[in-house]
Amino acid sequence: MTTYLNFIDGQFVKGSGEGFANRFPTTGEAIGDVSAAGRAEVDAAVGAARAALKGPWGRMSVQERVALLRKVADGINARFDEFLAAEIRDTGKPRSIASHIDIPRGAANFNVFADQILTASTETFEMATPDGGGALNYALRLPRGVIGVVCPWNLPLLLMTWKVAPALACGNTVVVKPSEETPATATLLGEVMNAVGVPPGVYNVVHGTGPGAAGEFLTTHPDVDGITFTGETRTGEAIMRAASTGVRPVSLELGGKNAGIVFDDADLDATLEGIGRACFANTGQVCLGTERLYVQRGIFDRFVEGLAQKARGYRFGDPFDGATTMGPAISAEHQAKVLSYYEKARAGGATLLAGGGVPDMQGYEGGYWVEPTVWTGLREDSPVVREEIFGPCTHVTPFDTEEEAIALANDTPYGLATSIWTTNLGRAHRTAKAVEVGITWVNCWFLRDLRTPFGGSKASGIGREGGLHSLEFYTELRNVCIKL
């Protein structure tokens, strides 16, 4: 059993909120106690972050901050096995995934944004003045202040550092509220921050849930200057309402019901490999995952059989075993949600091609397991096709024309991501422009250059992060006009 404390002003602090158990999703057993922050601890964390802005952190040069960020990356890598074990115990995800994606990217984010802030420029304009003397305008990029970072549970370290790294690179300080399901790596990062010499108050962590707890206390705090959040759309709407008091900016990466479009000229083997990952990776608990598939009629039957084979090919079990390829859902509550959609599909008359229930898990019966699942035959207005499930499942529908595929993909309140599979270059460009999303992949999925804009449209979010786009959110631009 591990006790997870809050990390405030460089110290690990017991919270005054109502604590709760941390559970191992693979077995359902309690493996830790989380000390939840009350309002007093959130106030202390925000106060420490505010003080650090005026202290040594605020007086550091960009080069000094960058040197510390690189040490943080090195510190994560030096304790790679500890971070890996913590992430696996929190999420139940297989070692094969966490060791190649979660921890390496968690460390890499600090180096990426260290590079970005060193090379970021601002604009300069000369102008004429009535007296002929002229003037010079230039922009300064200044820290926004104290940033509230509210994190999801599906990629805890990766998505937390995706926000913390650029915020710190720009000279801000942060108060992180990790998901109550995954407290470990955010807490462990506090040890790294202290070890490499990041000043107290720059990085703070408060544990707890949302309404009436740490999440609400942080997002409504009047001394928080900006809020960044990744998670479901309803929570994002609540955060946006909270941020409206004080007119504070938000960056919101929210839910999705992402469509994949497969044309009949696609490389079928490569497409099945990519789409299989898009539908089932991380037990489907990926905001960019594909829960709707539209496949051109000429290859429909071959495609759905191939995808069903992919779904049936995963190996469940001990996440620390390198041979395991599929982990459990994050919690009993989320397992029940996913299974409720499996039942809705049955009730709606779906044709089940693979999965549809809970696998037989001898020795792991208490875990939150769900089967990778493929359906066809549902109407487009079915809840299974319309609503985000966030599980390892997808519904496949045939189409005939390019225009029909685009219309089907766009018939959703969401607009996060899509993948398009074709060998026709003109069709790839046309469809990529026509589908209403923030991120489009062609003949690939989850291929990420961290300098590119990341975010969604419609109900999938507000703003973009990544590269210079992150710097736009985490800084204030100040124009200076010098009369010559």
C-alpha positions as a Python dict, from the first residue, in 0.01 Angstrom:
ca = {
    (1, 'M'): (0, 0, 0),
    (2, 'T'): (128, 344, -99),
    (3, 'T'): (8, 675, 41),
    (4, 'Y'): (-12, 954, -216),
    (5, 'L'): (30, 1296, -60),
    (6, 'N'): (-18, 1639, -212),
    (7, 'F'): (297, 1820, -326),
    (8, 'I'): (288, 2186, -227),
    (9, 'D'): (576, 2436, -218),
    (10, 'G'): (832, 2159, -247),
    (11, 'Q'): (686, 1952, 40),
    (12, 'F'): (464, 1644, 55),
    (13, 'V'): (154, 1745, 250),
    (14, 'K'): (-141, 1552, 392),
    (15, 'G'): (-475, 1681, 269),
    (16, 'S'): (-777, 1786, 471),
    (17, 'G'): (-1022, 1646, 214),
    (18, 'E'): (-1187, 1306, 217),
    (19, 'G'): (-928, 1051, 112),
    (20, 'F'): (-995, 750, -108),
    (21, 'A'): (-840, 425, -225),
    (22, 'N'): (-626, 383, -533),
    (23, 'R'): (-711, 55, -708),
    (24, 'F'): (-517, -170, -946),
    (25, 'P'): (-752, -209, -1246),
    (26, 'T'): (-611, -552, -1330),
    (27, 'T'): (-741, -706, -1007),
    (28, 'G'): (-963, -440, -852),
    (29, 'E'): (-767, -453, -527),
    (30, 'A'): (-675, -142, -328),
    (31, 'I'): (-304, -69, -364),
    (32, 'G'): (-283, 277, -214),
    (33, 'D'): (-446, 559, -22),
    (34, 'V'): (-484, 904, -176),
    (35, 'S'): (-473, 1201, 59),
    (36, 'A'): (-723, 1443, -95),
    (37, 'A'): (-665, 1817, -84),
    (38, 'G'): (-926, 2034, 78),
    (39, 'R'): (-979, 2400, 3),
    (40, 'A'): (-697, 2494, 241),
    (41, 'E'): (-440, 2285, 51),
    (42, 'V'): (-555, 2418, -287),
    (43, 'D'): (-524, 2772, -151),
    (44, 'A'): (-174, 2689, -24),
    (45, 'A'): (-72, 2540, -360),
    (46, 'V'): (-197, 2839, -557),
    (47, 'G'): (-31, 3074, -308),
    (48, 'A'): (299, 2887, -339),
    (49, 'A'): (276, 2903, -718),
    (50, 'R'): (207, 3277, -702),
    (51, 'A'): (502, 3336, -469),
    (52, 'A'): (735, 3136, -695),
    (53, 'L'): (650, 3368, -984),
    (54, 'K'): (796, 3655, -781),
    (55, 'G'): (1088, 3449, -651),
    (56, 'P'): (1387, 3277, -808),
    (57, 'W'): (1181, 3117, -1082),
    (58, 'G'): (1052, 3449, -1205),
    (59, 'R'): (1404, 3593, -1213),
    (60, 'M'): (1555, 3309, -1415),
    (61, 'S'): (1660, 3359, -1774),
    (62, 'V'): (1511, 3141, -2046),
    (63, 'Q'): (1842, 2955, -2068),
    (64, 'E'): (1838, 2878, -1694),
    (65, 'R'): (1479, 2750, -1712),
    (66, 'V'): (1564, 2535, -2013),
    (67, 'A'): (1859, 2380, -1832),
    (68, 'L'): (1627, 2279, -1546),
    (69, 'L'): (1368, 2135, -1784),
    (70, 'R'): (1635, 1916, -1942),
    (71, 'K'): (1732, 1797, -1595),
    (72, 'V'): (1369, 1708, -1528),
    (73, 'A'): (1366, 1497, -1846),
    (74, 'D'): (1689, 1330, -1739),
    (75, 'G'): (1544, 1274, -1391),
    (76, 'I'): (1239, 1093, -1531),
    (77, 'N'): (1459, 874, -1751),
    (78, 'A'): (1694, 798, -1460),
    (79, 'R'): (1394, 666, -1266),
    (80, 'F'): (1229, 513, -1572),
    (81, 'D'): (1144, 182, -1405),
    (82, 'E'): (980, 358, -1108),
    (83, 'F'): (765, 573, -1333),
    (84, 'L'): (678, 271, -1546),
    (85, 'A'): (570, 62, -1248),
    (86, 'A'): (367, 352, -1107),
    (87, 'E'): (188, 407, -1438),
    (88, 'I'): (110, 38, -1484),
    (89, 'R'): (-24, 2, -1130),
    (90, 'D'): (-246, 308, -1177),
    (91, 'T'): (-384, 219, -1520),
    (92, 'G'): (-337, -155, -1569),
    (93, 'K'): (-206, -87, -1919),
    (94, 'P'): (44, -336, -2058),
    (95, 'R'): (414, -280, -2011),
    (96, 'S'): (452, -308, -2389),
    (97, 'I'): (253, 16, -2428),
    (98, 'A'): (362, 216, -2124),
    (99, 'S'): (733, 151, -2175),
    (100, 'H'): (725, 268, -2537),
    (101, 'I'): (477, 555, -2520),
    (102, 'D'): (379, 688, -2177),
    (103, 'I'): (712, 723, -1998),
    (104, 'P'): (938, 811, -2293),
    (105, 'R'): (695, 1078, -2413),
    (106, 'G'): (648, 1205, -2058),
    (107, 'A'): (1020, 1278, -2043),
    (108, 'A'): (1049, 1393, -2405),
    (109, 'N'): (788, 1666, -2356),
    (110, 'F'): (1031, 1860, -2137),
    (111, 'N'): (1306, 1846, -2400),
    (112, 'V'): (1069, 1932, -2686),
    (113, 'F'): (941, 2248, -2519),
    (114, 'A'): (1287, 2343, -2398),
    (115, 'D'): (1388, 2347, -2764),
    (116, 'Q'): (1072, 2533, -2861),
    (117, 'I'): (1111, 2822, -2617),
    (118, 'L'): (1475, 2873, -2715),
    (119, 'T'): (1386, 2923, -3079),
    (120, 'A'): (1052, 3105, -3045),
    (121, 'S'): (1043, 3453, -3188),
    (122, 'T'): (799, 3742, -3180),
    (123, 'E'): (715, 4012, -3431),
    (124, 'T'): (876, 4351, -3489),
    (125, 'F'): (735, 4635, -3702),
    (126, 'E'): (871, 4975, -3795),
    (127, 'M'): (618, 5250, -3861),
    (128, 'A'): (617, 5606, -3982),
    (129, 'T'): (505, 5889, -3754),
    (130, 'P'): (368, 6233, -3851),
    (131, 'D'): (690, 6406, -3739),
    (132, 'G'): (901, 6179, -3954),
    (133, 'G'): (1086, 6029, -3661),
    (134, 'G'): (926, 5688, -3682),
    (135, 'A'): (856, 5426, -3418),
    (136, 'L'): (948, 5067, -3349),
    (137, 'N'): (698, 4808, -3225),
    (138, 'Y'): (807, 4477, -3081),
    (139, 'A'): (634, 4203, -2883),
    (140, 'L'): (738, 4047, -2555),
    (141, 'R'): (630, 3695, -2464),
    (142, 'L'): (559, 3695, -2088),
    (143, 'P'): (435, 3418, -1855),
    (144, 'R'): (60, 3404, -1810),
    (145, 'G'): (98, 3332, -1439),
    (146, 'V'): (-40, 3045, -1231),
    (147, 'I'): (-176, 2768, -1453),
    (148, 'G'): (-429, 2512, -1331),
    (149, 'V'): (-357, 2179, -1502),
    (150, 'V'): (-643, 1927, -1483),
    (151, 'C'): (-536, 1588, -1620),
    (152, 'P'): (-706, 1273, -1750),
    (153, 'W'): (-644, 911, -1649),
    (154, 'N'): (-584, 744, -1984),
    (155, 'L'): (-227, 871, -2044),
    (156, 'P'): (-150, 1024, -1705),
    (157, 'L'): (218, 1119, -1728),
    (158, 'L'): (223, 1190, -2102),
    (159, 'L'): (-76, 1426, -2103),
    (160, 'M'): (22, 1592, -1775),
    (161, 'T'): (374, 1677, -1894),
    (162, 'W'): (230, 1779, -2233),
    (163, 'K'): (84, 2072, -2038),
    (164, 'V'): (334, 2122, -1755),
    (165, 'A'): (642, 2128, -1981),
    (166, 'P'): (534, 2422, -2203),
    (167, 'A'): (385, 2604, -1906),
    (168, 'L'): (716, 2590, -1720),
    (169, 'A'): (919, 2662, -2033),
    (170, 'C'): (727, 2988, -2067),
    (171, 'G'): (801, 3084, -1706),
    (172, 'N'): (464, 3001, -1550),
    (173, 'T'): (407, 2802, -1235),
    (174, 'V'): (154, 2519, -1215),
    (175, 'V'): (-92, 2350, -985),
    (176, 'V'): (-168, 2002, -1118),
    (177, 'K'): (-488, 1814, -1035),
    (178, 'P'): (-434, 1459, -1163),
    (179, 'S'): (-727, 1227, -1212),
    (180, 'E'): (-834, 1060, -890),
    (181, 'E'): (-787, 729, -1074),
    (182, 'T'): (-417, 789, -1149),
    (183, 'P'): (-236, 984, -874),
    (184, 'A'): (104, 815, -885),
    (185, 'T'): (323, 966, -1157),
    (186, 'A'): (222, 1327, -1090),
    (187, 'T'): (323, 1272, -728),
    (188, 'L'): (649, 1099, -821),
    (189, 'L'): (738, 1390, -1049),
    (190, 'G'): (746, 1612, -740),
    (191, 'E'): (1044, 1410, -616),
    (192, 'V'): (1221, 1468, -947),
    (193, 'M'): (1149, 1841, -934),
    (194, 'N'): (1310, 1865, -591),
    (195, 'A'): (1604, 1646, -688),
    (196, 'V'): (1704, 1857, -989),
    (197, 'G'): (1662, 2191, -814),
    (198, 'V'): (1334, 2329, -947),
    (199, 'P'): (1243, 2601, -692),
    (200, 'P'): (963, 2525, -446),
    (201, 'G'): (619, 2637, -560),
    (202, 'V'): (690, 2604, -932),
    (203, 'Y'): (529, 2259, -955),
    (204, 'N'): (246, 2167, -719),
    (205, 'V'): (6, 1870, -706),
    (206, 'V'): (-333, 1854, -536),
    (207, 'H'): (-528, 1527, -529),
    (208, 'G'): (-902, 1484, -530),
    (209, 'T'): (-1217, 1457, -734),
    (210, 'G'): (-1407, 1729, -922),
    (211, 'P'): (-1730, 1892, -797),
    (212, 'G'): (-1708, 2008, -437),
    (213, 'A'): (-1346, 1895, -416),
    (214, 'A'): (-996, 1977, -540),
    (215, 'G'): (-1098, 2008, -906),
    (216, 'E'): (-1365, 2267, -834),
    (217, 'F'): (-1150, 2449, -578),
    (218, 'L'): (-870, 2483, -834),
    (219, 'T'): (-1073, 2583, -1139),
    (220, 'T'): (-1276, 2842, -946),
    (221, 'H'): (-976, 2987, -763),
    (222, 'P'): (-951, 3361, -836),
    (223, 'D'): (-571, 3355, -834),
    (224, 'V'): (-542, 3097, -1114),
    (225, 'D'): (-462, 3280, -1438),
    (226, 'G'): (-540, 3007, -1691),
    (227, 'I'): (-675, 2652, -1700),
    (228, 'T'): (-581, 2366, -1930),
    (229, 'F'): (-788, 2049, -1931),
    (230, 'T'): (-809, 1721, -2118),
    (231, 'G'): (-1115, 1506, -2057),
    (232, 'E'): (-1483, 1462, -2132),
    (233, 'T'): (-1689, 1741, -2282),
    (234, 'R'): (-1931, 1786, -1989),
    (235, 'T'): (-1642, 1847, -1749),
    (236, 'G'): (-1489, 2087, -1999),
    (237, 'E'): (-1813, 2283, -2011),
    (238, 'A'): (-1812, 2309, -1629),
    (239, 'I'): (-1451, 2430, -1632),
    (240, 'M'): (-1534, 2685, -1901),
    (241, 'R'): (-1818, 2820, -1687),
    (242, 'A'): (-1585, 2843, -1387),
    (243, 'A'): (-1318, 3020, -1591),
    (244, 'S'): (-1565, 3281, -1714),
    (245, 'T'): (-1551, 3438, -1368),
    (246, 'G'): (-1247, 3658, -1395),
    (247, 'V'): (-1236, 3613, -1774),
    (248, 'R'): (-959, 3353, -1757),
    (249, 'P'): (-845, 3170, -2070),
    (250, 'V'): (-894, 2798, -2114),
    (251, 'S'): (-740, 2533, -2335),
    (252, 'L'): (-979, 2239, -2363),
    (253, 'E'): (-913, 1908, -2537),
    (254, 'L'): (-1241, 1724, -2496),
    (255, 'G'): (-1433, 1420, -2615),
    (256, 'G'): (-1469, 1272, -2958),
    (257, 'K'): (-1658, 1018, -3163),
    (258, 'N'): (-1390, 986, -3425),
    (259, 'A'): (-1455, 844, -3769),
    (260, 'G'): (-1219, 647, -3988),
    (261, 'I'): (-1280, 639, -4365),
    (262, 'V'): (-1150, 345, -4568),
    (263, 'F'): (-1170, 370, -4947),
    (264, 'D'): (-1164, 64, -5169),
    (265, 'D'): (-819, 149, -5310),
    (266, 'A'): (-655, 140, -4966),
    (267, 'D'): (-373, -101, -4884),
    (268, 'L'): (-591, -345, -4692),
    (269, 'D'): (-322, -506, -4475),
    (270, 'A'): (-167, -173, -4374),
    (271, 'T'): (-512, -27, -4312),
    (272, 'L'): (-620, -314, -4087),
    (273, 'E'): (-297, -280, -3889),
    (274, 'G'): (-346, 94, -3840),
    (275, 'I'): (-720, 81, -3779),
    (276, 'G'): (-676, -206, -3534),
    (277, 'R'): (-456, 20, -3322),
    (278, 'A'): (-693, 313, -3365),
    (279, 'C'): (-989, 111, -3237),
    (280, 'F'): (-836, -103, -2963),
    (281, 'A'): (-508, 47, -2837),
    (282, 'N'): (-499, 124, -2464),
    (283, 'T'): (-830, -65, -2431),
    (284, 'G'): (-989, 202, -2650),
    (285, 'Q'): (-923, 463, -2384),
    (286, 'V'): (-769, 715, -2624),
    (287, 'C'): (-943, 1042, -2709),
    (288, 'L'): (-813, 1007, -3066),
    (289, 'G'): (-943, 651, -3103),
    (290, 'T'): (-1182, 537, -3375),
    (291, 'E'): (-1531, 430, -3266),
    (292, 'R'): (-1697, 483, -3607),
    (293, 'L'): (-1568, 329, -3929),
    (294, 'Y'): (-1696, 393, -4280),
    (295, 'V'): (-1571, 142, -4536),
    (296, 'Q'): (-1637, 151, -4910),
    (297, 'R'): (-1878, -123, -5008),
    (298, 'G'): (-1647, -308, -5246),
    (299, 'I'): (-1411, -414, -4966),
    (300, 'F'): (-1657, -405, -4675),
    (301, 'D'): (-1692, -780, -4611),
    (302, 'R'): (-1317, -847, -4633),
    (303, 'F'): (-1242, -550, -4411),
    (304, 'V'): (-1482, -631, -4128),
    (305, 'E'): (-1364, -992, -4114),
    (306, 'G'): (-1003, -876, -4098),
    (307, 'L'): (-1084, -626, -3823),
    (308, 'A'): (-1273, -891, -3626),
    (309, 'Q'): (-964, -1112, -3643),
    (310, 'K'): (-757, -823, -3505),
    (311, 'A'): (-1004, -781, -3218),
    (312, 'R'): (-989, -1150, -3136),
    (313, 'G'): (-609, -1157, -3138),
    (314, 'Y'): (-533, -960, -2820),
    (315, 'R'): (-379, -1123, -2514),
    (316, 'F'): (-515, -1025, -2172),
    (317, 'G'): (-334, -1070, -1843),
    (318, 'D'): (-61, -940, -1615),
    (319, 'P'): (34, -591, -1743),
    (320, 'F'): (393, -643, -1623),
    (321, 'D'): (424, -938, -1861),
    (322, 'G'): (569, -819, -2191),
    (323, 'A'): (348, -1062, -2382),
    (324, 'T'): (25, -895, -2261),
    (325, 'T'): (-128, -672, -2528),
    (326, 'M'): (-463, -566, -2375),
    (327, 'G'): (-528, -423, -2031),
    (328, 'P'): (-849, -358, -1837),
    (329, 'A'): (-1071, -54, -1826),
    (330, 'I'): (-957, 206, -1575),
    (331, 'S'): (-1228, 145, -1312),
    (332, 'A'): (-1537, -55, -1225),
    (333, 'E'): (-1747, 250, -1311),
    (334, 'H'): (-1593, 283, -1656),
    (335, 'Q'): (-1619, -90, -1720),
    (336, 'A'): (-1990, -68, -1642),
    (337, 'K'): (-2028, 226, -1882),
    (338, 'V'): (-1859, 41, -2168),
    (339, 'L'): (-2059, -276, -2105),
    (340, 'S'): (-2380, -73, -2101),
    (341, 'Y'): (-2310, 27, -2462),
    (342, 'Y'): (-2241, -337, -2547),
    (343, 'E'): (-2591, -410, -2418),
    (344, 'K'): (-2737, -116, -2615),
    (345, 'A'): (-2579, -259, -2930),
    (346, 'R'): (-2741, -597, -2866),
    (347, 'A'): (-3075, -435, -2793),
    (348, 'G'): (-3048, -227, -3110),
    (349, 'G'): (-3001, -533, -3329),
    (350, 'A'): (-2632, -497, -3405),
    (351, 'T'): (-2451, -777, -3584),
    (352, 'L'): (-2169, -878, -3349),
    (353, 'L'): (-1849, -982, -3525),
    (354, 'A'): (-1611, -1001, -3229),
    (355, 'G'): (-1616, -950, -2852),
    (356, 'G'): (-1922, -801, -2693),
    (357, 'G'): (-1864, -896, -2330),
    (358, 'V'): (-1610, -972, -2058),
    (359, 'P'): (-1323, -1215, -2119),
    (360, 'D'): (-1267, -1515, -1895),
    (361, 'M'): (-984, -1395, -1670),
    (362, 'Q'): (-879, -1671, -1434),
    (363, 'G'): (-676, -1519, -1154),
    (364, 'Y'): (-786, -1166, -1245),
    (365, 'E'): (-1162, -1198, -1196),
    (366, 'G'): (-1183, -877, -992),
    (367, 'G'): (-1031, -667, -1272),
    (368, 'Y'): (-1224, -432, -1496),
    (369, 'W'): (-1200, -630, -1820),
    (370, 'V'): (-1390, -576, -2146),
    (371, 'E'): (-1349, -747, -2481),
    (372, 'P'): (-1243, -566, -2800),
    (373, 'T'): (-1565, -550, -2998),
    (374, 'V'): (-1672, -497, -3361),
    (375, 'W'): (-2031, -440, -3474),
    (376, 'T'): (-2215, -370, -3796),
    (377, 'G'): (-2581, -313, -3877),
    (378, 'L'): (-2679, -26, -3647),
    (379, 'R'): (-2852, 292, -3761),
    (380, 'E'): (-2655, 615, -3757),
    (381, 'D'): (-2882, 755, -3484),
    (382, 'S'): (-2801, 467, -3246),
    (383, 'P'): (-2642, 579, -2916),
    (384, 'V'): (-2362, 333, -2991),
    (385, 'V'): (-2280, 529, -3308),
    (386, 'R'): (-2352, 878, -3172),
    (387, 'E'): (-2206, 882, -2819),
    (388, 'E'): (-1849, 855, -2700),
    (389, 'I'): (-1795, 516, -2533),
    (390, 'F'): (-1419, 536, -2469),
    (391, 'G'): (-1378, 162, -2491),
    (392, 'P'): (-1219, -95, -2726),
    (393, 'C'): (-1505, -104, -2974),
    (394, 'T'): (-1608, 24, -3313),
    (395, 'H'): (-1909, 16, -3544),
    (396, 'V'): (-1851, -34, -3917),
    (397, 'T'): (-2086, 105, -4186),
    (398, 'P'): (-2056, 69, -4564),
    (399, 'F'): (-2060, 364, -4802),
    (400, 'D'): (-2059, 407, -5180),
    (401, 'T'): (-1924, 754, -5266),
    (402, 'E'): (-1664, 997, -5135),
    (403, 'E'): (-1934, 1256, -5070),
    (404, 'E'): (-2137, 1006, -4867),
    (405, 'A'): (-1836, 914, -4654),
    (406, 'I'): (-1763, 1279, -4575),
    (407, 'A'): (-2126, 1347, -4483),
    (408, 'L'): (-2133, 1044, -4250),
    (409, 'A'): (-1805, 1140, -4083),
    (410, 'N'): (-1926, 1498, -4024),
    (411, 'D'): (-2264, 1394, -3882),
    (412, 'T'): (-2155, 1433, -3520),
    (413, 'P'): (-2137, 1710, -3259),
    (414, 'Y'): (-1770, 1626, -3212),
    (415, 'G'): (-1469, 1718, -3423),
    (416, 'L'): (-1147, 1583, -3279),
    (417, 'A'): (-975, 1347, -3522),
    (418, 'T'): (-1011, 1126, -3827),
    (419, 'S'): (-801, 887, -4030),
    (420, 'I'): (-836, 845, -4405),
    (421, 'W'): (-711, 538, -4587),
    (422, 'T'): (-656, 561, -4963),
    (423, 'T'): (-381, 544, -5225),
    (424, 'N'): (-547, 819, -5432),
    (425, 'L'): (-355, 1139, -5358),
    (426, 'G'): (-624, 1377, -5481),
    (427, 'R'): (-892, 1198, -5277),
    (428, 'A'): (-669, 1210, -4969),
    (429, 'H'): (-629, 1588, -4995),
    (430, 'R'): (-997, 1651, -5068),
    (431, 'T'): (-1122, 1437, -4782),
    (432, 'A'): (-866, 1570, -4535),
    (433, 'K'): (-992, 1923, -4602),
    (434, 'A'): (-1360, 1828, -4592),
    (435, 'V'): (-1382, 1632, -4264),
    (436, 'E'): (-1452, 1874, -3977),
    (437, 'V'): (-1185, 1785, -3723),
    (438, 'G'): (-874, 1928, -3565),
    (439, 'I'): (-646, 1637, -3656),
    (440, 'T'): (-644, 1428, -3974),
    (441, 'W'): (-421, 1130, -4044),
    (442, 'V'): (-383, 984, -4393),
    (443, 'N'): (-274, 618, -4410),
    (444, 'C'): (-163, 630, -4047),
    (445, 'W'): (-291, 694, -3697),
    (446, 'F'): (-140, 855, -3385),
    (447, 'L'): (170, 966, -3572),
    (448, 'R'): (257, 1285, -3383),
    (449, 'D'): (506, 1561, -3451),
    (450, 'L'): (496, 1758, -3126),
    (451, 'R'): (549, 2089, -3308),
    (452, 'T'): (212, 2063, -3484),
    (453, 'P'): (-124, 2200, -3360),
    (454, 'F'): (-319, 1956, -3143),
    (455, 'G'): (-684, 2001, -3049),
    (456, 'G'): (-1042, 1962, -3161),
    (457, 'S'): (-1329, 2157, -3315),
    (458, 'K'): (-1700, 2173, -3234),
    (459, 'A'): (-1771, 1994, -2901),
    (460, 'S'): (-1421, 1846, -2898),
    (461, 'G'): (-1254, 2152, -2755),
    (462, 'I'): (-1115, 2502, -2774),
    (463, 'G'): (-765, 2606, -2865),
    (464, 'R'): (-455, 2428, -2988),
    (465, 'E'): (-146, 2307, -2807),
    (466, 'G'): (180, 2181, -2949),
    (467, 'G'): (485, 2372, -3066),
    (468, 'L'): (432, 2746, -3095),
    (469, 'H'): (59, 2694, -3040),
    (470, 'S'): (131, 2591, -2680),
    (471, 'L'): (339, 2904, -2631),
    (472, 'E'): (45, 3113, -2748),
    (473, 'F'): (-169, 2978, -2464),
    (474, 'Y'): (95, 2977, -2190),
    (475, 'T'): (217, 3331, -2255),
    (476, 'E'): (78, 3681, -2276),
    (477, 'L'): (202, 3890, -2567),
    (478, 'R'): (278, 4251, -2481),
    (479, 'N'): (338, 4503, -2756),
    (480, 'V'): (597, 4772, -2686),
    (481, 'C'): (594, 5085, -2902),
    (482, 'I'): (913, 5294, -2896),
    (483, 'K'): (898, 5645, -3040),
    (484, 'L'): (1223, 5714, -3220),
}
